[in-house]
Amino acid sequence: MSKYKTYVLWLLSTYIAFVFVQSLFFKFTGSAESIYIFSTLRDWSGISLFEPTGRWVVGMAELLASVLLLIPRLRIFGAALAIGIMTGAIFFHLFGPIGIVIMGDGGELFALACGVWISGWIILALSANEVRQWVAFVLRAAGLRTSLPVRSDLGVQI
C-alpha cells in the first residue's frame, strides 16, 4: 500500500472516530440536543424505543465503529458501520421531522453526518481489494460459488 493511501485511510478513519467520539458525551449524558433529536423521532415514528434506548444504541454503535476504524485489519467494518449509522441520520434529517438545522446549529450536525458518510465510502473505495477478499470469503463460507480469490491472511479459515 502506498504511503499516500495509508495516510488518507488514517486521516479519514481518525476524522470519523473524532466526530463519533466527541458526540458520545452528548448522547450518553443526555444533552438537551440529543434528547430533542431522539424524542422528536420517537414522537414522529410512534416507536417509544427511540428515546432513550435509541440514543444509547446509536452511541454504542458509533463507539464500536470508532474502535474498528482505528484497527487497520478491521477498518472496512468500521467504515461500513459508520456508513450505516450516517445513512439513518441523513435520512431522518432529510425525510424525517428533525430537518437540516437542529436547535439553531446552522446545519452542523447534518454537515458532519454527510462528511462521515462520504469518508466511509472513500475508505471502502480505497480498500476495494480487501472488501473483495472478505466478500469472497463470506460467499465461500456460505457455500456459494465465486470467482473471487480468497487470500490466506484474512485471519480466518474455511
Summary of the structure (lengths in Angstrom):
residues: 158
radius of gyration: 17.8
end to end distance: 26.2
largest distance: 52.6
contacts: 454
relative contact order: 0.12
helix: 75%
strand: 0%
